[in-house]
Amino acid sequence: MWKQLRWFIFLVWACCISSMLQVLPCQPHEISWQSKLSDKTLQDSWTIWDRDFRPHIKPASEQCEFIAACEQMEYCIMTVDDFLKLQVENHRLVRYAHAKSPEEFYPTNDKPRQKNEDVDSVYYHMTTQDLVSPICVICVHDQSGRARKIKLDGSHRLVAAKLCGSRICVCFISL
C-alpha cells in the first residue's frame, strides 16, 4: 500500500512538473519599441514592397523615392484593435482572429517560412526585453487612385503584441 501511495505521489509530482514546463500563454505586458525603424526592418520593407507590391501598384517608384519617403515617416502607438480598424492589407490577424498561440497563427499548412521560424520568431518577440523595431506600413495610392495601407514588415511583432495584449508602434510611410 505504501509503495502504491509513493508511486501515485511521484506521478502527480511528475505531471505537475511537466505541465509547468510547457510554454504558457504570454502574460499581458507591453512590448518595448524602438523610436525608429531598424536598418534591417527598412531593408526588409523595401524588399517586400519591391518584390510583392510595387510592380502592381506603383511601378514607377524607385528605391530612392522609397528611402526619401522613409525620411518623412510618422510613428504611432496604437492598440492592435485600432490597427485592424485601419484596414491594413497583408497580415494574418483577421484570418486567425481565434488564435491563442503562435502555433495557431502559423499552422503547419500555412507557414510562410519552412520549419518553425515563424513560431520561434513570435515567441522571441513575446519574451524579449530588447527594444523591438516598429511595424512598417506603407500608405500609397494605386494606379486607380485608391488609397491603400499595406503592412510591409512586422508580422511576427504584430502577432506577438496581439498575444501579449501589448500596444504596437507602427511606422507609416507615405509614397
Phi, psi and omega in degrees: 000315180296322177297319179295320179294316178297319178297317178298314179298318179299315180298317178298315179300315180297320178295320179296313179299315181300315181291329178288332181279345178293151179292124180272154176299154182298131174284142181304126175197161179272133172282141180269123186256145172291159180276351176209165179296140173287160178300322179295316178297318179297315180294316179296323179296315177299315182301314180294316179300311184295318185280317191256335189236318185306315182300332184260339187252309183215072188298335183282346182290141182244168181299323180296324177292321178297313180297318178298320178295327180294333178290341180253013186295155179243142180251145180216132173266130182207168175278162176297322178299319177295322176300315180297327179294338180285350181056049177286138179273163170074050171211167186250012184294323180288315182297327181242041182301332181282346189296139180240004181207160176303324180296327178284330176287331181234070180295159184307323183273003182214062178246123178298328179248165178282168177057223185244023185302317181296312181298315180299320180294318178298314178300320178302310182292336177286334189245346186294146173262354179286159173290142185247138179294141180299165176278135186256124179233132177258137177250121188211152172262129180282184185296338177271359179092001181283132177285133180226146173241124185232126176286123180263321183210143175123017181302314182294322178294321179295315178296316179300316179297318179298314182293330181269353182072027182267151169288164180240158172250123181244133175259120179259124178251124178260123182239000000 
